[in-house]
Amino acid sequence: MRKWFFIAAVMVVGGVATSAHAREQAAIDGQGRLHVFALAYAYPGGPTKVIQYAYFSGGTWNIRRLPGALKEAPVVATNSQGTIYVAGVGTDNAIYFTRGSGDYFAPWTYLGGVRGSFSTYDSLSAPSIGVNQDGRIEIFVTGTDHYAYHTWETCTGCGTFNGWWDWINYSGYHQNDDPAVELNSDGRLEIFVSPSSTTGIGVLPHSNILGHVWQDIANGGWNPTWENFSSPDGTFYAQPVVARNQDGRLEVFIWTDNGISHRWQVFAGGWWSDWAILTPATYDMHFAVARDVNGNLMIFVEYSRYCSDAMTQYDPPCYAIEVLRQVAPNSYWEPYWSDANFEGTNKNPYAATVSDAISTADGRMHVFAYDYYDLRMKHVASNPILDVYGQVLGHSWSNSWEQIW
């Protein structure tokens, strides 16, 4: 049986996490400690699943559990006070969140569900978390009516049940995947969704339009009109990933029939370029985008290959991670993918999917692989290659994973 992994590559610049936004499962608290969250089996082989996390402190991973149960792995974000917020869909299809760091997280807070046309209170997608310029958390989710909904804290850090607004829906836009959210350089949140190709009951899973909408002012209300990014490069698949360049320009990535397509703001907070293709469609559609300490964006994607020259088409393939990097901060991309080679040997012939990105202030890029079959979390970190001035020229990768649990 093929095993699937979730990969989160997390980057911290000066101790502050600066990661691409899609489905984040790794975050850094105000003390600079790296955390990673996922579901795990309570006992080897299951079937009971628990919410498990680990944080790195004192030179080791400290494994802890959160009470309760979620349908799938939670998403996380760090607010301006260094507190980690964790949100997920409960087994009752409502949205829950908790906050904290290290050994302590508060009890789960029930945020309810979003009204949809298919059930009274339900949610179609996992939530996404955005952090407003003033530090307030805002949570986005797709309802069962395929519309985007959001709720937000009424003040920074006051996210108890009474500290949240009711769910509000962005009417008029149908979507299927988790929203992706990022902060513009001027402090305005912007969300991106991959919509359904028809409206109403019986929506199709894919289309060739990516929708986005934004706050009109920082910490304020949202523009009433969605803007559509039509694709000339084929059908969109999976959820979009959005990252911020060093100069503040947003860049959005999504998988199409022809590979990973991207668009970018021409100037920070401004209008957008046309679509461009980064890679041929020979890779897995799950990928992560991260920014290294020099400010270069990096994309991580999984692909299959022969484990050795002696292999044939009848042998099970190995799965490796490819990396694509900007040639300089805020610049164009390298013409070829490079093999990170930390999952490319016949000793570890499992698949990996990519979603998130963080690096630490020492220049190391951290990558987490989540095995959806055994519900185990693995980790690998790069060693930065420095020039004579201490600037990061690239990253060298280990061939072995460290198993956290």
Secondary structure, DSSP 4 states (H G I P E B T S, - for coil): ----EEEEEE-EETTEE-B-BSS--EEE-TT--EEEEEEEESSTT-S-EEEEEEEEETTEEEEEEESS-BSS--EEEE-TTSPEEEEEEBTTS-EEEEEEETTEEPPPEEEE-B--SSSSSB-SS--EEEE-TTS-EEEEEE-TTS-EEEEEBSSTT--SGGGBPPPEEETT----SPPEEEE-TTS-EEEEE---SS-STT--S--SEEEEEEBSSTTS-B-SS-EEEE-SSS-EEEEEEEEE-TTS-EEEEEEETTEEEEEEBSSTTS-B---EE-S-S-S-S-EEEEE-TTS-EEEEEEEEE-SSTT--TTSPPEEEEEEEEBSSTTS-B-SS-EE--SS-STTS----EEEE-EE-TTS-EEEEEEETTTTEEEEEE-EEEE-TTS-EEEEE--SSPEE--
